[in-house]
């Protein structure tokens, strides 16, 4: 009984999925493939901008980020705005290697 039901569902899903086309799949047409990739990039960019704007404009009076940064500094995280710390980072070979500058 279960096998019959599963095979029937598989056939129905296959029939439904054949009618749906995925725009990201390669169509064989270079122009359409390039257009699809560009459309996906533009959509992702638009989503990023919307999410960033929503985050930034959510509550301008919320200053909890300053408290979080202060807690980090108290826990021993280096303050990047102190000249001594900047010079230490500028001379740090591992840091420069990670950035690909060495």
DSSP file (Angstrom, degrees, kcal/mol; ACC not computed):
  #  RESIDUE AA STRUCTURE BP1 BP2  ACC     N-H-->O    O-->H-N    N-H-->O    O-->H-N    TCO  KAPPA ALPHA  PHI   PSI    X-CA   Y-CA   Z-CA
    1    1 A X     >        0   0    0      0, 0.0     4,-2.2     0, 0.0     5,-0.2   0.000 360.0 360.0 360.0 -47.0    0.0    0.0    0.0
    2    2 A X  H  >  +     0   0    0      1,-0.2     4,-2.8     2,-0.2     5,-0.2   0.898 360.0  52.7 -63.4 -40.6    2.8    2.4    1.0
    3    3 A X  H  > S+     0   0    0      2,-0.2     4,-2.4     1,-0.2    -1,-0.2   0.894 109.3  49.4 -63.6 -39.1    4.8    1.7   -2.2
    4    4 A X  H  > S+     0   0    0      2,-0.2     4,-2.2     1,-0.2    -1,-0.2   0.926 112.7  47.0 -64.7 -44.2    1.7    2.4   -4.3
    5    5 A X  H  X S+     0   0    0     -4,-2.2     4,-2.5     2,-0.2    -2,-0.2   0.917 112.9  49.2 -63.2 -43.6    1.1    5.7   -2.6
    6    6 A X  H  X S+     0   0    0     -4,-2.8     4,-2.4     1,-0.2    -2,-0.2   0.909 111.9  47.7 -63.8 -42.7    4.8    6.7   -2.8
    7    7 A X  H  X S+     0   0    0     -4,-2.4     4,-2.2     2,-0.2    -1,-0.2   0.886 111.6  51.1 -66.9 -36.7    5.0    5.9   -6.5
    8    8 A X  H  X S+     0   0    0     -4,-2.2     4,-2.3     2,-0.2    -2,-0.2   0.924 111.5  47.1 -65.1 -43.8    1.8    7.8   -7.2
    9    9 A X  H  X S+     0   0    0     -4,-2.5     4,-2.8     1,-0.2     5,-0.2   0.897 110.4  53.1 -63.6 -39.6    3.1   10.8   -5.3
   10   10 A X  H  X S+     0   0    0     -4,-2.4     4,-2.3     1,-0.2    -1,-0.2   0.913 109.6  48.2 -61.6 -42.8    6.4   10.6   -7.2
   11   11 A X  H  X S+     0   0    0     -4,-2.2     4,-2.2     2,-0.2    -1,-0.2   0.905 112.9  48.0 -64.6 -41.7    4.5   10.6  -10.6
   12   12 A X  H  X S+     0   0    0     -4,-2.3     4,-2.2     2,-0.2    -2,-0.2   0.916 113.0  47.7 -66.1 -42.5    2.4   13.6   -9.5
   13   13 A X  H  X S+     0   0    0     -4,-2.8     4,-2.9     2,-0.2    -2,-0.2   0.890 111.1  51.4 -65.0 -38.6    5.4   15.5   -8.3
   14   14 A X  H  X S+     0   0    0     -4,-2.3     4,-1.7    -5,-0.2    -1,-0.2   0.914 109.9  49.3 -64.6 -41.8    7.3   14.7  -11.5
   15   15 A X  H  X S+     0   0    0     -4,-2.2     4,-0.7     2,-0.2    -2,-0.2   0.899 114.7  44.7 -64.2 -40.3    4.4   15.9  -13.6
   16   16 A X  H >X S+     0   0    0     -4,-2.2     3,-0.8     1,-0.2     4,-0.6   0.921 112.6  51.2 -69.2 -43.7    4.2   19.2  -11.7
   17   17 A X  H 3< S+     0   0    0     -4,-2.9     3,-0.4     1,-0.2    -1,-0.2   0.764 101.2  62.0 -68.1 -25.7    8.0   19.7  -11.7
   18   18 A X  H 3< S+     0   0    0     -4,-1.7    -1,-0.2     1,-0.2    -2,-0.2   0.809 102.9  51.1 -68.9 -27.7    8.2   19.2  -15.5
   19   19 A X  H << S+     0   0    0     -3,-0.8     2,-0.5    -4,-0.7    -1,-0.2   0.639  97.3  79.4 -83.8 -14.8    6.0   22.3  -15.9
   20   20 A X     <  -     0   0    0     -4,-0.6     2,-0.4    -3,-0.4    -4,-0.0  -0.810  67.8-157.4 -96.7 129.7    8.1   24.5  -13.7
   21   21 A X        -     0   0    0     -2,-0.5     2,-0.6     3,-0.0    -3,-0.0  -0.856   9.2-140.2-107.3 143.9   11.2   26.0  -15.2
   22   22 A X    >   -     0   0    0     -2,-0.4     3,-0.8     1,-0.1    -2,-0.0  -0.893   4.2-153.8-101.6 121.5   14.1   27.2  -13.1
   23   23 A X  T 3  S+     0   0    0     -2,-0.6    -1,-0.1     1,-0.2     4,-0.1   0.696  91.6  59.9 -69.9 -16.3   15.7   30.4  -14.5
   24   24 A X  T 3  S+     0   0    0      2,-0.1    -1,-0.2    12,-0.1     3,-0.1   0.739  82.3  97.9 -84.8 -21.6   19.1   29.6  -13.0
   25   25 A X  S <  S-     0   0    0     -3,-0.8     2,-0.3     1,-0.1    -4,-0.0  -0.327  90.6 -96.2 -64.5 148.4   19.5   26.3  -14.9
   26   26 A X        -     0   0    0      1,-0.2    -1,-0.1     2,-0.1    -2,-0.1  -0.476  34.3-171.4 -68.6 129.7   21.6   26.6  -18.1
   27   27 A X        -     0   0    0      2,-0.3    -1,-0.2    -2,-0.3     3,-0.1   0.575  41.7-115.7 -96.9 -11.8   19.5   27.0  -21.1
   28   28 A X  S    S+     0   0    0      1,-0.2     2,-0.7     2,-0.0     3,-0.1   0.284  86.5 108.8  92.4 -11.4   22.2   26.6  -23.7
   29   29 A X     >  -     0   0    0      1,-0.2     4,-2.6     2,-0.0    -2,-0.3  -0.895  58.4-156.4-102.5 114.4   21.8   30.2  -24.9
   30   30 A X  H  > S+     0   0    0     -2,-0.7     4,-2.6     1,-0.2     5,-0.2   0.874  92.4  52.8 -60.2 -39.6   24.7   32.3  -23.7
   31   31 A X  H  > S+     0   0    0      1,-0.2     4,-2.4     2,-0.2    -1,-0.2   0.938 112.5  43.7 -62.3 -47.1   22.7   35.5  -23.9
   32   32 A X  H  > S+     0   0    0      2,-0.2     4,-2.6     1,-0.2    -2,-0.2   0.878 113.0  52.2 -67.1 -37.7   19.9   34.2  -21.7
   33   33 A X  H  X S+     0   0    0     -4,-2.6     4,-2.4     2,-0.2    -2,-0.2   0.926 112.3  45.4 -63.7 -43.8   22.4   32.6  -19.3
   34   34 A X  H  X S+     0   0    0     -4,-2.6     4,-2.3     2,-0.2    -2,-0.2   0.896 113.3  50.1 -65.2 -40.3   24.2   36.0  -18.9
   35   35 A X  H  X S+     0   0    0     -4,-2.4     4,-2.4    -5,-0.2    -2,-0.2   0.893 110.6  50.1 -64.7 -40.3   20.9   37.8  -18.6
   36   36 A X  H  X S+     0   0    0     -4,-2.6     4,-2.4     2,-0.2    -2,-0.2   0.924 110.8  48.5 -64.7 -44.8   19.8   35.4  -15.9
   37   37 A X  H  X S+     0   0    0     -4,-2.4     4,-2.4     1,-0.2    -2,-0.2   0.908 112.4  49.1 -62.1 -41.4   23.1   35.7  -13.9
   38   38 A X  H  X S+     0   0    0     -4,-2.3     4,-2.5     1,-0.2    -1,-0.2   0.905 110.2  51.0 -65.1 -40.6   22.8   39.5  -14.1
   39   39 A X  H  X S+     0   0    0     -4,-2.4     4,-2.3     2,-0.2    -2,-0.2   0.895 110.3  49.5 -63.4 -40.1   19.2   39.4  -13.0
   40   40 A X  H  X S+     0   0    0     -4,-2.4     4,-2.6     2,-0.2    -2,-0.2   0.924 111.3  49.0 -65.0 -44.0   20.1   37.2  -10.0
   41   41 A X  H  X S+     0   0    0     -4,-2.4     4,-2.4     1,-0.2    -2,-0.2   0.911 112.3  48.4 -61.6 -42.5   23.0   39.6   -9.0
   42   42 A X  H  X S+     0   0    0     -4,-2.5     4,-2.5     2,-0.2    -1,-0.2   0.894 111.7  49.7 -64.8 -39.8   20.7   42.6   -9.3
   43   43 A X  H  X S+     0   0    0     -4,-2.3     4,-2.4     2,-0.2    -2,-0.2   0.925 111.9  47.9 -64.3 -44.3   18.0   40.9   -7.2
   44   44 A X  H  X S+     0   0    0     -4,-2.6     4,-2.5     2,-0.2    -2,-0.2   0.902 112.0  50.3 -63.0 -40.3   20.6   40.0   -4.5
   45   45 A X  H  X S+     0   0    0     -4,-2.4     4,-2.5     2,-0.2    -2,-0.2   0.921 110.3  49.3 -63.4 -43.9   21.9   43.5   -4.5
   46   46 A X  H  X S+     0   0    0     -4,-2.5     4,-2.4     1,-0.2    -2,-0.2   0.905 111.7  49.0 -62.4 -41.7   18.4   44.9   -4.1
   47   47 A X  H  X S+     0   0    0     -4,-2.4     4,-2.8     2,-0.2     5,-0.2   0.908 110.7  50.8 -64.2 -41.6   17.8   42.5   -1.2
   48   48 A X  H  X S+     0   0    0     -4,-2.5     4,-2.6     2,-0.2     5,-0.2   0.920 111.3  47.9 -61.4 -43.6   21.1   43.5    0.4
   49   49 A X  H  X S+     0   0    0     -4,-2.5     4,-2.7     2,-0.2     5,-0.2   0.918 113.0  48.1 -64.3 -43.7   20.2   47.2    0.1
   50   50 A X  H  X S+     0   0    0     -4,-2.4     4,-2.5     2,-0.2    -2,-0.2   0.933 114.1  46.0 -62.8 -45.7   16.7   46.7    1.6
   51   51 A X  H  X S+     0   0    0     -4,-2.8     4,-2.2     2,-0.2    -2,-0.2   0.909 114.2  47.9 -64.9 -41.6   18.0   44.6    4.5
   52   52 A X  H  X S+     0   0    0     -4,-2.6     4,-2.9    -5,-0.2     5,-0.2   0.927 112.7  48.5 -64.2 -44.8   20.8   47.1    5.2
   53   53 A X  H  X S+     0   0    0     -4,-2.7     4,-2.7     1,-0.2    -2,-0.2   0.909 111.3  50.1 -62.2 -41.9   18.4   50.1    5.1
   54   54 A X  H  < S+     0   0    0     -4,-2.5     4,-0.4    -5,-0.2    -1,-0.2   0.898 113.2  46.8 -63.5 -39.4   15.9   48.3    7.3
   55   55 A X  H >< S+     0   0    0     -4,-2.2     3,-0.7    -5,-0.2     4,-0.4   0.928 115.7  44.2 -67.4 -45.3   18.7   47.5    9.8
   56   56 A X  H 3< S+     0   0    0     -4,-2.9     3,-0.3     1,-0.2    -2,-0.2   0.891 120.1  39.5 -68.6 -40.7   20.2   51.1    9.8
   57   57 A X  T 3< S+     0   0    0     -4,-2.7     3,-0.3    -5,-0.2    -1,-0.2   0.335  86.6 101.6 -93.3   8.3   16.8   52.9   10.0
   58   58 A X  S <  S-     0   0    0     -3,-0.7     2,-0.2    -4,-0.4    -1,-0.2   0.941 103.5 -12.8 -61.5 -51.2   15.2   50.5   12.5
   59   59 A X    >   -     0   0    0     -4,-0.4     3,-1.7    -3,-0.3    -1,-0.2  -0.714  57.2-171.3-154.3  96.7   15.6   52.6   15.6
   60   60 A X  T 3  S+     0   0    0     -3,-0.3    -1,-0.1     1,-0.3    -2,-0.1   0.706  88.5  57.9 -66.2 -17.6   18.0   55.6   15.4
   61   61 A X  T 3  S+     0   0    0      2,-0.0     2,-0.7     0, 0.0    -1,-0.3   0.537  79.0 105.1 -88.4  -5.7   17.7   56.1   19.2
   62   62 A X    <   +     0   0    0     -3,-1.7     3,-0.3     1,-0.1    -3,-0.1  -0.659  39.7 171.4 -78.3 114.0   19.0   52.6   20.0
   63   63 A X    >>  +     0   0    0     -2,-0.7     4,-1.0     1,-0.2     3,-0.9   0.031  38.6 117.7-110.8  24.8   22.6   53.0   21.2
   64   64 A X  H 3>  +     0   0    0      1,-0.2     4,-2.2     2,-0.2     5,-0.2   0.778  66.7  67.2 -65.5 -25.1   23.1   49.5   22.3
   65   65 A X  H 3> S+     0   0    0     -3,-0.3     4,-2.3     1,-0.2    -1,-0.2   0.875  97.0  53.8 -63.8 -35.3   25.9   49.0   19.8
   66   66 A X  H <> S+     0   0    0     -3,-0.9     4,-2.2     1,-0.2    -1,-0.2   0.894 108.2  49.7 -64.8 -38.2   28.0   51.5   21.7
   67   67 A X  H  X S+     0   0    0     -4,-1.0     4,-2.3     2,-0.2    -2,-0.2   0.899 110.1  50.9 -65.7 -40.5   27.6   49.5   24.9
   68   68 A X  H  X S+     0   0    0     -4,-2.2     4,-2.0     2,-0.2    -2,-0.2   0.916 110.8  48.1 -63.2 -43.2   28.6   46.3   23.0
   69   69 A X  H  X S+     0   0    0     -4,-2.3     4,-2.3     1,-0.2    -1,-0.2   0.909 110.7  51.3 -63.6 -42.4   31.7   47.9   21.7
   70   70 A X  H  X S+     0   0    0     -4,-2.2     4,-2.1     1,-0.2    -1,-0.2   0.900 108.4  51.8 -62.3 -40.6   32.6   49.2   25.1
   71   71 A X  H  X S+     0   0    0     -4,-2.3     4,-1.6     2,-0.2    -1,-0.2   0.891 108.3  51.9 -62.3 -39.5   32.2   45.7   26.6
   72   72 A X  H  <>S+     0   0    0     -4,-2.0     5,-2.2     1,-0.2     4,-0.3   0.928 109.2  49.2 -62.7 -44.9   34.5   44.4   23.9
   73   73 A X  H ><5S+     0   0    0     -4,-2.3     3,-1.1     1,-0.2    -1,-0.2   0.885 110.1  51.5 -62.2 -37.8   37.2   46.9   24.8
   74   74 A X  H 3<5S+     0   0    0     -4,-2.1    -1,-0.2     1,-0.2    -2,-0.2   0.805 104.5  57.8 -68.0 -28.8   36.8   46.0   28.5
   75   75 A X  T 3<5S-     0   0    0     -4,-1.6    -1,-0.2    -3,-0.2    -2,-0.2   0.453 129.3 -93.5 -81.8  -0.3   37.3   42.3   27.6
   76   76 A X  T < 5S+     0   0    0     -3,-1.1     2,-0.2    -4,-0.3    -3,-0.2   0.516  72.7 149.2 105.5   5.8   40.6   43.1   26.0
   77   77 A X      < -     0   0    0     -5,-2.2    -1,-0.3    -6,-0.1     2,-0.2  -0.547  55.2-106.0 -72.3 137.1   39.8   43.6   22.4
   78   78 A X        -     0   0    0     -2,-0.2     2,-0.7     1,-0.1    -1,-0.1  -0.418  25.5-126.7 -68.6 133.5   42.2   46.1   20.8
   79   79 A X    >   -     0   0    0     -2,-0.2     3,-1.4     1,-0.1     6,-0.2  -0.717  14.6-156.1 -78.8 115.4   40.8   49.5   20.1
   80   80 A X  T 3  S+     0   0    0     -2,-0.7    -1,-0.1     1,-0.3    -2,-0.1   0.596  87.4  64.6 -72.4  -8.3   41.5   50.2   16.4
   81   81 A X  T 3  S+     0   0    0      4,-0.1     2,-0.5     5,-0.0    -1,-0.3   0.456  78.7  95.9 -94.1  -0.3   41.3   54.0   16.9
   82   82 A X  S <> S-     0   0    0     -3,-1.4     4,-2.0     1,-0.1     3,-0.4  -0.788  73.8-138.3 -91.0 130.4   44.3   54.1   19.2
   83   83 A X  H  > S+     0   0    0     -2,-0.5     4,-2.2     1,-0.2     5,-0.2   0.847 101.4  55.9 -58.1 -37.7   47.5   55.0   17.3
   84   84 A X  H  > S+     0   0    0      1,-0.2     4,-1.8     2,-0.2    -1,-0.2   0.905 108.5  47.4 -62.5 -41.3   49.6   52.5   19.2
   85   85 A X  H  > S+     0   0    0     -3,-0.4     4,-2.3    -6,-0.2    -1,-0.2   0.871 109.7  53.5 -68.7 -37.4   47.3   49.7   18.2
   86   86 A X  H  X S+     0   0    0     -4,-2.0     4,-2.2     1,-0.2    -2,-0.2   0.909 109.0  48.4 -63.5 -41.1   47.3   50.8   14.6
   87   87 A X  H  X S+     0   0    0     -4,-2.2     4,-1.3     2,-0.2    -1,-0.2   0.871 109.8  52.9 -68.2 -35.1   51.1   50.8   14.4
   88   88 A X  H  < S+     0   0    0     -4,-1.8     4,-0.4     1,-0.2    -2,-0.2   0.912 111.2  46.5 -64.4 -41.1   51.1   47.3   16.0
   89   89 A X  H >< S+     0   0    0     -4,-2.3     3,-0.8     1,-0.2    -2,-0.2   0.872 108.6  55.7 -67.0 -36.4   48.7   46.1   13.3
   90   90 A X  H 3< S+     0   0    0     -4,-2.2    -1,-0.2     1,-0.2    -2,-0.2   0.801 113.2  41.5 -66.7 -27.9   50.8   47.7   10.6
   91   91 A X  T 3< S+     0   0    0     -4,-1.3     2,-0.8    -3,-0.2    -1,-0.2   0.424  86.0 112.9 -97.4   0.1   53.8   45.8   11.7
   92   92 A X    <>  -     0   0    0     -3,-0.8     4,-2.2    -4,-0.4     5,-0.2  -0.644  49.7-164.9 -80.1 110.3   52.0   42.5   12.3
   93   93 A X  H  > S+     0   0    0     -2,-0.8     4,-2.5     1,-0.2     5,-0.2   0.890  87.1  51.0 -64.1 -42.0   53.4   40.1    9.6
   94   94 A X  H  > S+     0   0    0      2,-0.2     4,-2.5     1,-0.2    -1,-0.2   0.926 110.7  49.2 -63.3 -44.0   50.6   37.5   10.1
   95   95 A X  H  > S+     0   0    0      1,-0.2     4,-1.6     2,-0.2    -1,-0.2   0.920 112.9  46.9 -60.5 -45.4   47.9   40.2    9.7
   96   96 A X  H  <>S+     0   0    0     -4,-2.2     5,-2.6     1,-0.2     6,-0.7   0.866 111.4  51.6 -66.6 -36.1   49.6   41.6    6.5
   97   97 A X  H ><5S+     0   0    0     -4,-2.5     3,-1.0     4,-0.2    -1,-0.2   0.909 107.5  53.0 -65.7 -41.3   49.9   38.0    5.1
   98   98 A X  H 3<5S+     0   0    0     -4,-2.5    -2,-0.2     1,-0.3    -1,-0.2   0.847 108.7  49.8 -61.8 -34.5   46.2   37.4    5.7
   99   99 A X  T 3<5S-     0   0    0     -4,-1.6    -1,-0.3    -5,-0.2    -2,-0.2   0.583 116.4-117.7 -79.0  -9.7   45.4   40.6    3.8
  100  100 A X  T < 5S+     0   0    0     -3,-1.0    -3,-0.2    -4,-0.5    -2,-0.1   0.698  80.9 121.8  80.9  20.2   47.6   39.4    1.0
  101  101 A X      <       0   0    0     -5,-2.6    -4,-0.2     1,-0.2    -5,-0.1   0.565 360.0 360.0 -91.9  -9.0   50.0   42.3    1.3
  102  102 A X              0   0    0     -6,-0.7    -1,-0.2    -5,-0.1    -5,-0.2   0.355 360.0 360.0-118.4 360.0   53.1   40.1    1.9
